[in-house]
Amino acid sequence: MALVRTLWFDAFLRRLARNSSWGLASASVELIVTVAETTLAARFLGPADYGRVALVIASIVSIKQLVDLRAWEGVTRYLAEFVETRQPALALATLELALLADAVVGLVAFGIAVAGAGLVSARVLRQPDLQGPVAWYALTLLATTFSGTAGAVLRIFYRFRDLAIRSIAQAVWHLGLMATVLLLGLRVRGLVLAYVVSDVAGAALLAFLAARQVRRRLWEARPRTGLAALRPYFRDMLWFTVSTALRATLKINRQLDILVLAYFRPPTEVGYYRVARRLASSVQELTDPVYFAIFPDSARAWAGTRQRFAELVTRMATVATVGALPGVLLALLFAPQVIRVWVGSQYAPAVTPFRIVMLGMGLAVATLWATPAALGSGRAGIATAAVASGVLVNVALLALIPGRGATGAALALLGGYVAYSVTVGVLLTRTVLSAPASAEAAPPGRADAALPGPP
């Protein structure tokens, strides 16, 4: 009870709950819609065609991650700092630089996807008839080019309601489009087209909401804005971007399990694994609004004192760990019933992979504070090193797939999360969290100046 009272009266946690409440509401709606969407797709298509849809999505997401710079993380890190220190011209210049990077990434990713659609579908997926759907789905790379940065802008200005409205609206029309094409019997190609239309509409709405906030809050600084003003910060921004880009590239392993599974096993088994991972990740996605609410506050706390920052991280670690336990335990106990009711007995082989994946997602929730802590303190290298360790373990364990199929893919995913959690915890404790409590904030643009060089 003492812990509950402490958390209830904690000012930061109350603000975090307020800021993430809209996101949690929208995430809850999205979870319901995702369950309904997956139920429709899995039951209408069956394991084989559902697995083929998963392959189309995985191939395009992998291409995006290969070239992604994750500019939105740099926007969150530096725009939050410049807004906090009332430097609107620098904030607007940071945003312009991020949009330029987004445009380059989007065009390069789209070009690679369209040019390689035939090779990917025939040689990697071993499904030559998927060339058309892969090329169509590549349109989402263009449509969502600026979505990450737009979302970061709204979070920095605490427009969580706008983000929630957009998420709910897209979830509803996405389900409607999907149900329509499935009822019309359009199957894989129709479903991919529905995804493209949904993503285009969602990206347009998100861009409109973000542009409205920029015009309202930063546009007056336009005459004083120029990329040259960021020259004193270029070195730190470059290191930050290199670290986040490397981390994004490393995260290709999030799709690699599906691609490797498709290479060694038939699409039916991909369908089993996709169902297991989709439901488990949907539960984990409920915590995304908390992650996004923590990130700006981590940057602001680091601009204060090390003691304030360490206290924030400690509170979040406690809350995240306690919050992860009930969902994981319930999933482990009732996995067969959940799978049977959700997608039918034809997906019974997904039960064991689902249990294993849920353990991994529990670790992801328990450590959701770690990446915001690393990035908010300017120590992007910590997050990159942790992701790298997780990827190495995950990729090594993919050797289990030829012999164990979907279960092997799930074990590889769990191993990656274990390695990430241990590494990020150790690195943060030894560097950022062990800094003297009385240390003053580093000068703007040098958030890591009080610490040793990047690891």
CORRAUR-V38265 format. One record per residue. PSI is psi in whole degrees, 0 to 359 (* if undefined). OMEGA is omega in whole degrees, -180 to 180 (999 if undefined). Layout:
# CORRAUR-V38265
<<PSI/OMEGA> <PSI/OMEGA>>
This chain:
# CORRAUR-V38265
<<323/179> <320/178> <318/179> <315/-180> <320/180> <314/-179> <323/-178> <321/-176> <5/179> <122/-175> <317/-179> <315/-178> <327/176> <318/179> <320/178> <317/178> <320/179> <315/-178> <327/-178> <355/-175> <316/178> <318/179> <320/178> <322/177> <314/-180> <323/179> <325/178> <317/176> <317/180> <324/178> <315/179> <315/-180> <321/180> <318/178> <315/179> <318/-180> <313/-179> <324/177> <312/180> <307/-176> <314/-177> <321/-178> <319/-179> <320/-174> <329/-173> <164/-175> <322/-175> <306/-179> <328/176> <322/176> <326/179> <321/176> <319/178> <324/180> <321/177> <311/-179> <315/-177> <322/-178> <318/-179> <318/179> <323/179> <318/179> <318/179> <317/-178> <333/179> <327/-175> <359/-174> <137/175> <352/-176> <52/-178> <333/-178> <331/178> <320/175> <321/177> <313/-180> <316/-177> <309/-172> <324/178> <320/177> <319/180> <315/-177> <327/175> <318/-180> <323/-179> <11/175> <56/175> <74/-174> <327/-180> <317/177> <324/178> <315/-179> <323/177> <320/177> <318/180> <318/179> <319/179> <319/180> <319/180> <323/176> <315/178> <319/178> <316/-178> <316/180> <313/-179> <315/-179> <315/-179> <317/179> <315/-179> <318/180> <316/179> <316/179> <318/-177> <314/-179> <316/-179> <327/-176> <8/-176> <317/-179> <315/-180> <316/-179> <313/-176> <323/-176> <317/-172> <323/-176> <308/-177> <340/-177> <34/178> <79/-174> <330/-178> <357/177> <3/-179> <315/179> <306/178> <323/178> <315/179> <321/178> <314/-176> <340/177> <339/178> <334/179> <337/177> <323/176> <316/-175> <323/-175> <19/-176> <316/-174> <8/-173> <321/179> <313/179> <320/179> <318/178> <322/179> <319/179> <314/-179> <323/179> <321/-180> <323/179> <16/176> <34/178> <57/-178> <334/177> <318/179> <317/178> <321/-179> <316/180> <316/180> <316/-178> <316/-180> <316/180> <315/-179> <321/179> <319/-178> <311/-178> <333/176> <314/178> <319/180> <315/179> <317/-178> <315/180> <322/-179> <311/-177> <327/179> <319/178> <332/177> <355/178> <25/-176> <345/172> <226/-168> <309/-177> <319/179> <322/-180> <318/178> <319/178> <321/178> <320/177> <317/-179> <311/-180> <317/180> <315/-178> <323/178> <313/-180> <319/180> <319/179> <321/180> <317/179> <318/180> <317/180> <321/179> <314/-178> <320/180> <318/180> <325/179> <321/178> <320/179> <316/180> <323/-177> <324/-169> <334/-174> <347/-169> <333/179> <337/180> <1/-176> <316/-179> <336/-177> <5/-173> <141/175> <147/-178> <335/180> <333/-179> <341/-179> <2/-175> <317/180> <343/-176> <355/-172> <318/-177> <313/-180> <321/179> <322/180> <313/178> <317/179> <314/-178> <318/178> <317/-179> <314/-179> <324/178> <318/178> <319/180> <321/178> <318/179> <319/179> <329/-177> <5/173> <340/179> <342/178> <339/175> <344/-175> <326/-180> <319/179> <318/-178> <318/178> <319/178> <320/179> <329/-179> <323/-175> <338/-176> <161/-179> <162/180> <332/179> <316/-180> <328/173> <320/178> <318/178> <312/-178> <322/179> <318/178> <313/-179> <314/-177> <326/-178> <315/-180> <316/-179> <317/-180> <332/177> <320/177> <318/179> <325/-179> <343/175> <334/-178> <355/-179> <319/179> <326/177> <317/178> <310/-176> <332/177> <329/180> <321/-171> <305/179> <322/-180> <329/176> <317/179> <320/180> <320/180> <322/179> <331/177> <351/177> <252/180> <159/179> <327/-180> <316/179> <318/-179> <314/-179> <321/179> <321/179> <313/-178> <319/180> <316/179> <317/-177> <323/179> <319/179> <311/-178> <317/-177> <318/-179> <314/179> <321/-178> <334/-176> <331/-170> <311/-175> <315/-178> <319/-180> <315/-179> <318/179> <319/180> <320/180> <321/-176> <319/-171> <23/-178> <313/-179> <317/-180> <320/-180> <312/-179> <317/-178> <315/-179> <324/-173> <305/-174> <359/176> <162/-176> <343/179> <344/179> <20/180> <326/178> <352/179> <352/-174> <308/-178> <312/175> <324/180> <316/179> <317/-179> <316/-180> <323/180> <326/175> <318/178> <318/180> <329/175> <318/176> <321/179> <319/179> <317/-178> <335/-179> <23/-178> <340/-179> <343/-168> <311/-180> <315/175> <324/179> <317/-180> <313/-178> <321/-180> <332/178> <5/-179> <7/-178> <60/-179> <333/-180> <329/178> <312/179> <320/180> <315/180> <320/180> <316/178> <319/180> <318/180> <320/178> <320/180> <317/-180> <315/179> <316/-180> <312/-179> <320/179> <320/-178> <350/175> <345/175> <345/178> <341/-172> <314/-179> <324/-178> <329/-173> <0/174> <228/-177> <324/178> <320/177> <320/177> <320/180> <319/178> <322/178> <319/179> <315/180> <316/179> <321/178> <319/180> <324/178> <313/-179> <317/179> <312/-175> <316/-180> <315/-176> <312/-177> <324/178> <316/-180> <314/-177> <317/179> <319/-179> <321/-176> <342/-176> <279/-172> <310/-173> <346/178> <2/178> <148/180> <136/-177> <334/-176> <1/-178> <139/180> <163/180> <146/176> <156/178> <153/178> <137/-180> <350/177> <60/-175> <343/-179> <16/-173> <332/-179> <0/-176> <167/175> <171/-178> <167/-177> <139/-179> <*/999>>
